[in-house]
Amino acid sequence: MSAIQQYRQVQMKKLTDDIGVYVLCDLDGVPIYVGQSVKGIRGRARRHLTSARSDIIANRQVDPWEIAFVQAYPAQGAGDIPLLEA
């Protein structure tokens, strides 16, 4: 396993499994994608980084190698997600 893969694995463990909004950021901390998850932020972010089944990756909207950080914003309930995403 490469150093980058190990780094990502450690960072994924730090993310919450709560529902909410997440932001994929580049090395400078600039947001490149904002998404939401009603099943758990960690799992959704992991799919973006490891799977071609992620729409933004499959459609080449985001290069997974540009993603350096994932910021998570847990929601109290599904109704809070649109407010957090805005």
C-alpha positions in Angstrom: 0.0 0.0 0.0 1.4 3.4 -1.0 1.9 6.3 1.4 -1.0 8.1 -0.2 -3.3 5.2 0.3 -2.3 4.8 3.9 -2.9 8.5 4.5 -6.3 8.4 2.9 -7.2 5.3 5.0 -6.3 7.1 8.2 -8.2 10.2 7.2 -11.3 8.1 6.3 -11.3 6.6 9.8 -11.5 10.2 11.3 -14.7 11.0 9.4 -18.1 10.6 11.0 -20.7 8.0 10.0 -23.4 10.6 10.7 -25.6 12.0 8.0 -24.9 15.5 6.7 -22.8 17.4 4.2 -19.2 16.9 3.1 -16.8 19.0 1.2 -14.0 17.6 -0.9 -11.0 20.0 -0.9 -7.7 20.3 -2.8 -4.3 20.7 -1.2 -4.9 24.4 -0.6 -8.1 23.7 1.2 -10.2 25.1 -1.7 -13.5 23.3 -2.0 -13.9 21.4 -5.3 -17.1 19.5 -4.6 -19.9 19.8 -2.0 -22.1 16.8 -1.4 -24.6 15.3 1.0 -25.2 11.9 2.5 -28.3 10.5 4.2 -26.5 7.2 4.9 -23.2 8.4 6.4 -20.6 10.8 5.4 -17.6 8.4 5.8 -19.1 5.8 3.4 -20.1 8.4 0.8 -16.7 10.1 0.8 -15.0 6.7 0.6 -17.0 5.8 -2.5 -15.8 9.1 -4.1 -12.2 8.2 -3.5 -12.2 4.5 -4.2 -14.9 3.7 -6.7 -15.7 4.4 -10.3 -19.4 4.1 -9.2 -19.2 7.7 -7.9 -21.0 9.9 -10.4 -18.6 12.8 -10.0 -15.6 10.5 -10.6 -17.2 8.5 -13.4 -18.3 11.7 -15.2 -14.8 13.2 -14.8 -16.1 16.2 -12.9 -13.5 15.6 -10.2 -10.1 13.8 -10.3 -9.9 11.7 -7.1 -6.1 12.5 -7.0 -6.9 16.2 -6.6 -8.8 15.5 -3.3 -6.5 16.1 -0.3 -9.1 16.8 2.5 -12.7 16.0 3.3 -14.5 18.3 5.7 -17.6 16.9 7.3 -20.6 18.8 8.6 -23.0 16.4 10.5 -26.7 17.2 10.6 -29.1 16.7 13.4 -31.7 15.3 10.9 -32.3 14.9 7.2 -34.2 18.2 7.2 -31.0 20.1 8.2 -29.0 18.8 5.2 -30.2 21.4 2.6 -29.3 24.2 5.0 -25.8 22.9 5.6 -25.3 22.3 1.9 -26.3 25.9 1.0 
